[in-house]
Amino acid sequence: MKKTQILSALTISAALGLAGISTGAVAATSGNLLGSVVASAPADRTVSLAGNTSKVFVNWGETVNFVAANGQKFAVKFDGARNAFNLQDLVPAGALSHPVNVYVQSDFTNLGS
């Protein structure tokens, strides 16, 4: 094989590899990093968010109904990849007037049971 053919093949391989990486990055950022707001339906529990609530602890996979201080209700299924974030980044606009940090506990001790 000629050197130019080898370099062309390497260039194409590198370009395809980078395309795969960038596609994965887009999928990760546009995907389910935090969890998802879901219709208020049967949930594992309900949490009232008072004006001074600064943090909430949840379990991965748990669905929680929230009642904000302003009376707005929303539900979140915590099945995302991140284990700590500001709930304001996920919930409907105006639902929270202040930051509420969410800490998602993962329990992988029972895998395979």
HELIX and SHEET records of a PDB file:
HELIX    1   1 LYS A    3  SER A   30  1                                  28    
HELIX    2   2 LEU A   87  ASP A   89  5                                   3    
SHEET    1   A 4 SER A  36  VAL A  38  0                                        
SHEET    2   A 4 LYS A  73  LYS A  77 -1                                        
SHEET    3   A 4 THR A  63  ALA A  68 -1                                        
SHEET    4   A 4 ARG A  45  LEU A  49  1                                        
SHEET    1   B 3 LYS A  55  ASN A  59  0                                        
SHEET    2   B 3 ASN A 101  GLN A 105  1                                        
SHEET    3   B 3 ALA A  84  ASN A  86 -1                                        
END                                                                             
